[in-house]
Amino acid sequence: MSEFLPDVLAIVGPTATGKTDVGMLLAQWLDGEIISADCMAVYQGMDIGTAKPPPEQRAHVRFHLIDVCRPDEPFSVARFQQMALEAIEQIRERGRLPLVVGGTGLYVKALLDGFQIPPTAANEALRRELWQEVKRKGSACLHARLQEVDPQSASRIHPNDAVRIIRALEVYFVTGQPISQWQRRQPPPQIGRARRFGLTMPRDLLYRRINERVEAMIARGWLDEVRRLMEAGYSPDLPAMRSLGYAELVQVVQGRMTLAEAIPLIQRETRRFAKRQLTWFRADKQIEWIDASQGAEHAARQIMERLRSERTHT
């Protein structure tokens, strides 16, 4: 089979399209290992709300970049890029295929397109000041400031994405140059030829899957997971605890919202998040789109056919 394989295979797309299931099938068929490109799966103890593959699945396929840091430990795009490149090298040394699987578009782009990460350490004082401004005026106010100094980044970052807005402003204030310029400075790292496949499905089906998945996560104990994290001393102000779903359930634990109120809110925000993911990935013309509406195995076989077809015609 190896004669028709790329050097790296990427499976991307919006949340709830079945990326992990498709990736696992391909890893088993192609003797591969999976590099998770999910900015939340890196955190230990955050399992249900991040939809990590359970241990029994990971016994069949080797995963990388899952559970690599604590929720209170900083984790950056630069760290992901470095660790993912190291994982690719290790996978190749074992004679296996690296599969990059996940929905964090910036992680995928940083790895496959080789963003040069700005050489700036976290400026905690500046970061605290910017977070205070978010609390006082809202993230849209900071997004307007970003629009003034780095319109290219502002066009890619949602006005509600306070974490990325603050990081972009931090880079500008510390280095004097927009983060978008740093991201263009060097050619991609030599990871070889990458094939990128995106999973998609009709919007009504995707939204139904999102709603059902949120309910299933709640049934599996997502609220208890959040409660355990808070009891372990993890602050609700941590970036990890402010993420989608966790922020709402923190309010439930604090008694500021009922679970009945939180569930539809999480579902709505997850649908909006999926829409933003799709917009991001649609901008990458290297992605080949696969209909995943008929299940993971059907989608995985479509990808196999595409890979074989290209080899046949070259």
C-alpha positions as CSV (number, residue, x, y, z in Angstrom):
1,M,0.0,0.0,0.0
2,S,2.9,2.4,0.7
3,E,3.4,3.2,-2.9
4,F,0.3,5.5,-3.0
5,L,0.6,7.1,0.4
6,P,1.7,10.7,1.1
7,D,4.3,11.5,3.7
8,V,1.6,12.8,6.1
9,L,-2.1,12.3,6.0
10,A,-4.4,15.0,7.6
11,I,-8.1,14.5,8.5
12,V,-9.7,17.8,9.5
13,G,-13.1,19.4,9.6
14,P,-15.8,20.8,12.0
15,T,-16.6,19.2,15.4
16,A,-18.9,16.1,15.4
17,T,-18.1,15.0,11.8
18,G,-16.4,11.8,13.0
19,K,-12.7,12.8,12.4
20,T,-11.4,10.5,15.2
21,D,-13.3,7.5,14.0
22,V,-12.2,8.0,10.4
23,G,-8.6,8.6,11.5
24,M,-8.6,5.4,13.6
25,L,-9.9,3.3,10.7
26,L,-7.2,4.7,8.3
27,A,-4.5,4.3,10.9
28,Q,-5.5,0.6,11.3
29,W,-5.7,0.0,7.5
30,L,-2.5,2.0,6.7
31,D,-0.3,1.1,9.7
32,G,-0.3,4.6,11.0
33,E,-0.3,6.6,14.2
34,I,-2.4,9.6,15.0
35,I,-1.2,13.1,16.0
36,S,-4.1,14.9,17.7
37,A,-4.6,18.4,16.4
38,D,-7.0,19.5,19.1
39,C,-6.1,22.3,21.4
40,M,-8.2,20.9,24.2
41,A,-7.2,17.3,24.0
42,V,-3.7,18.2,25.3
43,Y,-5.1,18.8,28.9
44,Q,-5.1,16.0,31.4
45,G,-8.4,15.4,33.3
46,M,-10.4,17.1,30.6
47,D,-11.7,14.0,28.9
48,I,-15.4,14.0,28.4
49,G,-15.8,17.6,27.2
50,T,-13.0,17.2,24.7
51,A,-14.3,14.0,23.3
52,K,-11.0,12.2,23.6
53,P,-10.9,8.6,22.4
54,P,-11.3,6.3,25.4
55,P,-8.4,4.1,26.5
56,E,-9.9,1.0,24.9
57,Q,-9.7,2.7,21.5
58,R,-6.2,4.0,22.1
59,A,-5.1,0.4,22.8
60,H,-5.6,-0.3,19.1
61,V,-4.1,2.9,17.6
62,R,-1.3,4.9,19.0
63,F,-2.1,8.6,19.7
64,H,0.2,11.5,20.2
65,L,-0.4,15.0,21.7
66,I,-3.1,13.8,24.1
67,D,-2.8,14.5,27.9
68,V,0.5,16.2,27.6
69,C,0.0,19.0,30.1
70,R,-2.1,20.1,33.1
71,P,-5.1,22.5,32.7
72,D,-3.1,25.2,34.5
73,E,0.0,24.7,32.3
74,P,0.5,27.0,29.3
75,F,0.3,25.3,25.9
76,S,0.9,27.3,22.7
77,V,0.9,26.8,19.0
78,A,4.6,26.8,19.0
79,R,4.7,24.0,21.5
80,F,2.3,22.0,19.5
81,Q,4.3,22.6,16.3
82,Q,7.5,21.4,18.0
83,M,6.0,18.3,19.6
84,A,4.0,17.3,16.5
85,L,7.2,17.6,14.3
86,E,9.0,15.4,16.8
87,A,6.2,12.9,16.8
88,I,6.2,12.8,12.9
89,E,9.9,12.0,13.0
90,Q,9.4,9.2,15.6
91,I,6.5,7.7,13.7
92,R,8.6,7.6,10.5
93,E,11.5,6.0,12.3
94,R,9.1,3.1,13.1
95,G,8.2,2.9,9.5
96,R,4.6,4.0,10.0
97,L,2.4,6.7,8.5
98,P,1.7,9.9,10.5
99,L,-1.9,11.0,10.5
100,V,-2.8,14.5,11.7
101,V,-6.4,14.4,13.0
102,G,-8.3,17.3,14.5
103,G,-10.3,20.4,14.2
104,T,-8.0,23.1,15.5
105,G,-7.3,24.9,12.3
106,L,-4.4,27.0,13.5
107,Y,-2.6,23.9,14.8
108,V,-3.0,22.1,11.5
109,K,-1.8,25.1,9.5
110,A,1.1,25.8,11.8
111,L,2.3,22.2,11.3
112,L,1.6,21.6,7.6
113,D,2.3,25.2,6.3
114,G,5.1,25.9,8.7
115,F,4.2,29.1,10.5
116,Q,7.2,30.8,12.1
117,I,6.1,31.3,15.7
118,P,7.0,34.7,17.1
119,P,10.0,34.5,19.5
120,T,8.1,36.0,22.5
121,A,7.6,34.5,25.9
122,A,4.3,35.0,27.6
123,N,4.0,38.5,29.0
124,E,1.8,37.8,32.0
125,A,1.4,41.4,33.1
126,L,0.3,42.5,29.7
127,R,-2.0,39.4,29.4
128,R,-3.6,40.2,32.8
129,E,-4.2,43.8,31.7
130,L,-5.8,42.7,28.4
131,W,-8.0,40.1,30.2
132,Q,-9.2,42.8,32.6
133,E,-10.2,44.9,29.6
134,V,-12.1,41.9,28.2
135,K,-14.0,41.7,31.5
136,R,-14.8,45.4,31.5
137,K,-15.6,46.0,27.8
138,G,-15.9,42.7,26.1
139,S,-13.7,40.9,23.6
140,A,-15.2,42.9,20.7
141,C,-13.4,46.0,22.0
142,L,-10.0,44.3,21.8
143,H,-10.9,42.9,18.4
144,A,-11.4,46.4,17.2
145,R,-7.8,47.3,18.5
146,L,-6.5,44.2,16.7
147,Q,-8.2,45.4,13.5
148,E,-6.2,48.6,13.7
149,V,-2.8,47.0,14.1
150,D,-3.2,43.7,12.3
151,P,-6.3,43.6,10.0
152,Q,-5.2,40.4,8.4
153,S,-5.2,38.5,11.8
154,A,-8.4,40.3,12.8
155,S,-10.1,39.0,9.7
156,R,-9.3,35.4,10.7
157,I,-10.1,35.7,14.4
158,H,-13.7,35.7,15.6
159,P,-14.5,38.8,17.8
160,N,-15.5,36.4,20.6
161,D,-12.2,34.5,20.6
162,A,-10.6,36.4,23.4
163,V,-7.6,34.0,23.8
164,R,-6.4,34.4,20.2
165,I,-7.1,38.1,20.2
166,I,-5.0,38.7,23.3
167,R,-2.2,36.5,21.9
168,A,-2.1,38.5,18.7
169,L,-2.1,41.8,20.5
170,E,0.6,40.5,22.9
171,V,2.9,39.7,19.9
172,Y,2.3,43.1,18.4
173,F,3.0,45.0,21.6
174,V,6.1,43.0,22.5
175,T,7.7,42.7,19.1
176,G,6.3,45.7,17.3
177,Q,5.2,43.6,14.4
178,P,1.9,41.9,13.6
179,I,1.6,38.1,14.2
180,S,0.5,37.7,10.6
181,Q,4.0,38.9,9.5
182,W,5.7,36.4,11.7
183,Q,3.5,33.7,10.3
184,R,4.9,34.4,6.8
185,R,8.6,34.6,7.6
186,Q,9.9,31.2,6.8
187,P,9.0,28.4,4.4
188,P,7.3,25.3,5.7
189,P,9.4,22.7,7.7
190,Q,10.4,19.7,5.6
191,I,7.6,17.3,6.6
192,G,7.2,16.0,3.0
193,R,4.1,15.7,0.9
194,A,0.9,16.1,2.9
195,R,-2.6,15.1,1.7
196,R,-5.4,17.0,3.5
197,F,-9.0,15.6,3.7
198,G,-11.8,17.5,5.2
199,L,-15.0,15.9,6.5
200,T,-18.3,17.5,5.8
201,M,-22.1,16.8,5.9
202,P,-25.4,18.6,5.5
203,R,-25.8,21.3,8.1
204,D,-29.0,20.0,9.5
205,L,-27.3,16.6,10.1
206,L,-24.2,18.2,11.6
207,Y,-26.3,20.3,14.0
208,R,-28.3,17.3,15.1
209,R,-25.1,15.4,15.8
210,I,-23.7,18.3,17.8
211,N,-26.9,18.5,19.9
212,E,-26.9,14.8,20.5
213,R,-23.2,14.7,21.4
214,V,-23.6,17.5,24.0
215,E,-26.4,15.5,25.6
216,A,-24.4,12.3,25.5
217,M,-21.4,14.1,27.1
218,I,-23.6,15.4,29.9
219,A,-25.0,11.8,30.4
220,R,-21.4,10.5,30.7
221,G,-20.6,12.8,33.5
222,W,-19.3,16.0,32.0
223,L,-20.6,18.2,34.9
224,D,-18.9,15.9,37.4
225,E,-15.7,16.2,35.4
226,V,-15.8,20.0,35.7
227,R,-16.7,19.7,39.4
228,R,-13.6,17.5,40.0
229,L,-11.4,19.9,38.2
230,M,-12.5,22.8,40.3
231,E,-12.2,20.7,43.5
232,A,-8.6,19.9,42.4
233,G,-7.9,23.6,42.5
234,Y,-8.1,24.6,38.9
235,S,-9.3,28.2,38.6
236,P,-12.3,29.0,36.5
237,D,-10.2,31.8,35.1
238,L,-7.7,29.5,33.4
239,P,-7.9,29.5,29.6
240,A,-8.7,25.8,29.6
241,M,-11.6,26.3,32.0
242,R,-13.0,29.2,29.9
243,S,-13.2,27.0,26.8
244,L,-16.4,25.9,25.1
245,G,-18.8,24.0,27.4
246,Y,-16.4,24.1,30.4
247,A,-17.2,27.8,30.9
248,E,-20.9,27.1,31.0
249,L,-20.6,24.1,33.3
250,V,-18.4,26.1,35.7
251,Q,-21.3,28.5,36.1
252,V,-23.6,25.5,36.9
253,V,-21.2,24.3,39.6
254,Q,-21.1,27.8,41.0
255,G,-24.9,28.0,41.1
256,R,-25.1,30.8,38.6
257,M,-26.9,28.7,36.0
258,T,-28.9,25.6,35.9
259,L,-27.9,22.5,33.9
260,A,-31.2,22.9,32.0
261,E,-30.1,26.4,31.0
262,A,-26.5,25.3,30.2
263,I,-27.2,22.5,27.8
264,P,-28.9,24.5,25.0
265,L,-26.4,27.3,25.4
266,I,-23.5,24.8,24.9
267,Q,-25.3,23.3,21.9
268,R,-25.8,26.7,20.4
269,E,-22.2,27.8,20.9
270,T,-20.9,24.5,19.6
271,R,-22.9,24.9,16.4
272,R,-21.5,28.4,16.0
273,F,-18.0,27.0,16.6
274,A,-18.5,24.4,14.0
275,K,-19.5,27.1,11.5
276,R,-16.3,29.0,12.2
277,Q,-14.2,25.9,11.8
278,L,-15.8,25.2,8.4
279,T,-15.1,28.8,7.3
280,W,-11.5,28.4,8.4
281,F,-10.9,25.1,6.6
282,R,-12.8,26.1,3.5
283,A,-10.2,28.8,3.0
284,D,-7.5,26.1,2.6
285,K,-7.7,25.1,-1.1
286,Q,-5.4,22.1,-0.5
287,I,-8.2,20.3,1.4
288,E,-10.1,17.6,-0.4
289,W,-13.6,17.4,0.9
290,I,-15.3,14.1,1.8
291,D,-19.0,13.5,2.6
292,A,-19.1,11.9,6.1
293,S,-22.9,11.8,6.3
294,Q,-22.9,8.0,5.7
295,G,-20.6,7.2,8.6
296,A,-16.9,6.8,9.4
297,E,-16.2,3.7,7.4
298,H,-17.8,5.1,4.2
299,A,-15.8,8.3,4.6
300,A,-12.6,6.4,5.2
301,R,-13.1,4.2,2.1
302,Q,-13.7,7.4,0.0
303,I,-10.3,8.6,1.2
304,M,-8.6,5.3,0.4
305,E,-10.1,5.5,-3.1
306,R,-8.8,9.1,-3.6
307,L,-5.3,8.0,-2.5
308,R,-5.3,5.0,-4.9
309,S,-6.8,7.0,-7.7
310,E,-4.1,9.6,-7.6
311,R,-1.4,7.0,-7.7
312,T,-3.1,5.3,-10.7
313,H,-3.1,8.5,-12.7
314,T,0.4,9.6,-11.9
